[in-house]
Amino acid sequence: MASVRFGVLGTAKIAREKVIPALQRGQHTEVVALASRSGERAEAAADALDVPRALGSYEALLAEEAVEAVYIPLPNHLHVRWALRALDAGKHVLCEKPLALNADDAREVADAVRQHPRLKGMEAFMYRHHPQWQRAKAIIGEGALGTLRSVEATFSYFKTDPENIRNQPEAGGGALMDIGCYGISVARFLFGRTPKRVLGDAEPDPDLGIDRRTSAMMDFGQGGFASFTSATQQASHQRVSVFGTEGKIEIPIPFSAPPDAPARLLVTTGGETEEVVTEAADQFTRQGDRFARAVLEDSPVPTPLADAVENMRVLDAVRESAEEGAWVTC
């Protein structure tokens, strides 16, 4: 089968442990090059992962003719810079979430993709490609829950290491940027629209300078409401609950579903709960294949960059609301 040849910028843990192996298993994806600012680090990672080419700079990877698409797992503050440079080098771009540090910067990337009509760009919210989310979306669309009323999401872990990029504010660290963006994304995904207004609250870490917890309420209008809590100094946990007028769905592992085990949804309708099981799937592999098919077929990507801009617009509003202590219109 035809495949898209990927180059990877950086040796981030998510790239080494999740995305590169997933792309290597894809039907339409292969990894042909990996770059790091350290040639030794690039060679070590490439050897461990069986990637053919190791390069000692990001610029060298973008100059590689064999590379058709670039995956960007760099720290958040570097996403926009290298997405723009990759597009200018004629490469398709799959960039880790969040695409940018704010909506204006995300819009710059979206505009750049429009200026390169033969190139594709997408933000890598991998969870949307997992069968459990396709099934949940279908259940809601079929009306099994009645009218969708509320979505509640929790995502947390515990990390206080100041050397961890997630704990560095200048690199776009903090709970909201790292995992709060999922709470916004999943609510928008299920409601199919952007909230009208938000109310956010953030707890700063006095030493690290990041938000170690951000919570928010989102008013979607028409009786629709969502809330989330994201935390980086809290017991590790994730869960999404979806409520309609006639039923509910509980998703126990919404964002980090294991690739080698079936996922399950707890669907309650008519007063009875059914366990709906979806097949085992690597959401990173599916994401890569769907993106690659868009490249190969010159068709729209599954999640357009307009979605990334909207997500950042809501994230900006949550941040502003937390600072002002009041509802903010999106």
C-alpha positions in Angstrom: 0.0 0.0 0.0 1.1 3.6 -0.6 2.5 5.3 2.5 3.6 8.7 3.7 7.2 9.0 4.8 7.5 10.8 8.1 10.4 12.7 9.8 10.2 13.4 13.5 11.5 16.6 15.1 12.9 15.8 18.5 13.2 12.8 20.8 10.4 13.5 23.2 9.1 10.6 25.3 5.7 10.6 23.5 7.5 10.3 20.2 9.9 7.5 21.3 7.4 5.4 23.3 4.1 6.1 21.5 4.0 7.8 18.2 7.1 6.5 16.3 6.2 2.8 17.1 2.6 3.5 16.1 3.6 5.1 12.8 5.8 2.1 12.1 2.8 -0.2 12.5 0.6 1.9 10.3 -0.8 0.8 6.9 0.0 4.1 5.3 2.9 5.5 7.4 6.6 4.9 7.8 9.3 6.8 9.8 12.3 7.5 7.7 14.2 10.1 9.7 14.5 11.5 13.2 16.3 14.7 14.3 17.6 16.1 17.5 19.7 19.2 18.4 22.2 16.6 19.6 23.5 14.2 16.9 24.3 11.6 19.5 20.8 11.7 21.0 19.4 11.4 17.5 21.5 8.4 16.7 20.7 6.7 20.0 17.0 7.1 19.5 17.1 6.1 15.8 19.1 3.0 16.6 16.7 2.0 19.4 13.7 2.5 17.2 15.1 1.2 13.9 14.7 4.6 12.1 16.9 4.7 9.0 18.2 8.3 9.3 19.5 10.2 12.3 20.1 13.9 11.9 21.8 16.4 14.2 19.5 19.4 13.6 15.9 20.1 12.8 16.9 22.1 9.7 18.7 19.0 8.3 15.5 16.9 8.6 13.5 19.6 6.8 16.0 19.5 4.0 15.6 15.8 3.5 13.9 15.0 0.2 12.8 11.6 1.5 10.7 13.2 4.2 7.2 14.0 3.1 5.5 14.8 6.4 6.8 16.0 9.8 5.6 15.0 13.2 6.3 17.7 15.8 6.4 16.5 19.5 8.5 19.5 20.6 7.7 21.6 23.7 4.6 23.7 23.3 6.4 27.0 22.7 8.2 25.5 19.7 5.2 24.2 17.8 4.3 27.2 15.8 7.9 28.0 14.8 8.7 24.5 13.5 5.2 24.0 11.9 5.7 27.1 9.9 9.3 26.1 8.9 8.1 22.7 7.9 5.4 24.1 5.7 7.8 26.4 4.1 10.0 23.4 3.4 7.2 21.7 1.6 6.3 19.2 4.3 2.9 18.1 5.6 2.6 18.8 9.4 1.1 16.6 12.2 1.7 18.7 15.4 1.2 17.6 19.0 -1.5 19.4 20.9 -1.8 22.2 21.8 -0.9 23.6 18.4 0.1 26.9 19.8 0.3 29.0 23.0 -2.7 31.1 22.0 -5.4 31.4 19.4 -3.6 34.1 17.4 -0.5 31.9 16.9 -2.7 28.9 16.1 -4.4 31.0 13.4 -1.0 31.8 11.9 -0.4 28.1 11.3 -3.9 27.6 9.9 -3.3 30.6 7.6 0.0 29.2 6.5 -1.6 25.9 5.5 -4.1 27.7 3.4 -1.2 29.4 1.6 0.2 26.0 0.8 -2.9 24.3 -0.7 -1.2 21.0 -1.5 0.0 20.6 2.1 -1.9 19.2 5.0 -1.8 20.3 8.6 -3.4 18.8 11.7 -3.3 19.0 15.5 -2.7 15.6 17.1 -5.6 15.0 19.5 -5.2 11.3 19.2 -8.1 10.3 21.4 -10.7 11.3 18.7 -9.4 8.4 16.5 -10.1 5.7 19.1 -13.1 3.4 18.4 -14.5 4.1 21.9 -14.9 7.8 21.0 -16.4 7.0 17.5 -18.9 4.8 19.3 -19.7 7.4 22.0 -20.2 10.0 19.3 -22.5 7.6 17.4 -24.6 6.8 20.5 -25.2 10.5 21.1 -25.9 11.1 17.4 -28.5 8.3 17.3 -30.4 10.0 20.2 -30.0 7.2 22.6 -29.2 9.7 25.4 -32.0 12.1 24.4 -30.8 15.7 24.3 -27.1 16.1 25.3 -27.0 18.2 28.5 -23.6 18.0 30.1 -20.1 16.7 29.8 -17.8 16.3 32.8 -14.0 15.5 32.4 -11.2 14.9 34.9 -7.6 14.5 33.9 -4.7 14.5 36.4 -1.3 13.3 37.3 1.5 14.1 39.8 4.7 15.7 38.7 6.8 18.3 40.5 10.2 17.9 38.8 11.2 21.5 37.7 13.2 20.0 34.9 10.1 18.4 33.4 9.0 20.6 30.4 5.4 20.4 31.7 6.5 22.4 34.8 8.2 25.2 32.8 5.9 28.2 32.2 8.2 29.7 29.5 7.8 26.5 27.5 4.0 26.5 27.7 3.8 24.2 30.6 1.0 23.9 33.2 -2.2 21.9 33.7 -4.4 23.8 31.3 -2.0 23.7 28.4 -0.9 20.1 28.9 -4.1 18.3 29.8 -6.9 20.9 30.3 -6.9 21.2 26.5 -8.4 17.7 26.4 -11.3 18.8 28.6 -12.1 21.6 26.2 -11.6 19.4 23.1 -13.8 16.6 24.2 -16.7 18.9 25.2 -16.5 20.6 21.8 -16.2 17.3 20.0 -19.4 15.9 21.6 -21.5 19.1 21.5 -20.3 19.9 18.0 -19.9 23.6 18.7 -17.9 26.1 20.7 -19.1 27.3 24.1 -20.6 30.8 24.4 -18.9 31.6 27.6 -16.6 30.1 30.2 -15.7 30.5 33.9 -12.2 29.3 34.9 -10.3 29.0 38.1 -6.6 28.2 38.4 -4.3 27.3 41.3 -0.7 28.4 40.7 2.3 26.6 42.0 4.3 29.3 44.0 7.6 27.8 43.1 7.2 26.5 39.6 5.1 29.3 38.2 2.7 27.1 36.4 -1.0 26.4 37.0 -0.9 23.1 38.9 -4.7 23.0 38.7 -7.2 24.6 36.3 -10.9 23.9 36.4 -13.6 25.5 34.2 -17.3 25.5 33.4 -18.3 26.0 29.8 -21.8 27.2 28.7 -22.6 25.8 25.3 -26.1 27.4 25.1 -29.3 25.6 24.4 -29.1 24.0 27.8 -25.7 22.4 27.1 -23.0 22.6 29.8 -19.6 21.2 30.4 -16.9 21.2 33.1 -13.4 19.9 33.6 -10.6 19.7 36.1 -7.0 19.4 35.0 -4.2 19.0 37.6 -0.5 18.2 37.6 -0.2 17.7 41.4 -3.0 15.4 42.0 -3.5 11.6 42.1 -3.4 10.2 38.6 -6.9 9.9 37.2 -8.9 10.4 34.0 -12.6 10.0 33.3 -15.3 11.5 31.2 -19.1 11.4 32.0 -21.7 12.4 29.4 -25.3 13.1 30.4 -28.4 13.5 28.3 -32.0 13.9 29.1 -32.6 10.1 28.8 -29.3 8.5 29.5 -25.6 8.7 30.2 -22.2 7.4 29.1 -19.2 6.8 31.4 -15.8 6.5 29.7 -13.3 5.1 32.3 -10.1 5.6 30.2 -11.0 8.4 27.8 -7.6 9.7 26.8 -5.0 7.0 27.4 -6.8 3.9 26.2 -4.2 1.0 26.0 -3.5 -0.1 22.5 -3.6 -3.8 23.2 -6.8 -4.2 25.1 -10.5 -3.6 24.4 -12.0 -0.3 25.6 -15.4 -0.1 27.4 -18.2 2.4 27.7 -20.8 2.2 30.4 -24.0 3.2 28.7 -27.1 3.8 30.8 -30.5 4.1 29.2 -34.0 3.2 30.4 -32.6 2.7 33.9 -30.3 -0.1 32.8 -26.5 0.0 32.3 -24.9 -1.9 29.4 -21.1 -2.4 29.0 -20.3 -1.5 25.4 -16.9 -3.0 24.4 -14.9 -1.7 21.4 -11.9 -3.4 19.9 -8.4 -2.9 20.9 -6.8 -0.1 18.9 -3.7 2.0 18.9 -5.2 5.5 18.6 -1.8 6.9 17.5 -1.6 4.4 14.6 -5.2 5.3 13.6 -4.4 9.0 13.8 -1.4 8.6 11.6 -3.2 6.5 9.0 -6.1 8.8 8.8 -3.8 11.8 8.4 -1.7 9.9 5.8 -4.8 9.0 3.8 -5.7 12.6 3.6 -2.2 13.3 2.2 -2.4 10.4 -0.3 -5.9 11.2 -1.5 -5.6 14.9 -1.3 -8.7 15.0 0.9 -9.5 17.0 4.0 -7.7 15.9 7.2 -10.1 14.4 9.8 -9.6 17.3 12.2 -9.0 20.6 10.4 -6.8 23.3 11.8 -9.9 25.5 12.3 -10.7 23.1 15.1 -7.3 23.8 16.7 -7.9 27.5 16.5 -11.3 27.2 18.2 -9.9 25.0 20.9 -7.2 27.6 21.6 -9.8 30.4 21.6 -11.7 28.6 24.4 -8.4 27.9 26.2 -7.5 31.6 26.0 -10.9 32.5 27.4 -10.5 30.0 30.3 -7.1 31.5 31.1 -8.6 35.1 31.0 -11.5 34.1 33.2 -9.2 32.6 35.8 -7.3 35.8 35.9 -10.3 38.0 36.1 -12.5 35.8 38.3 -15.5 36.3 36.0 -17.3 34.7 33.1 -15.7 35.4 29.8 -17.4 35.3 26.4 -15.8 33.1 23.8 
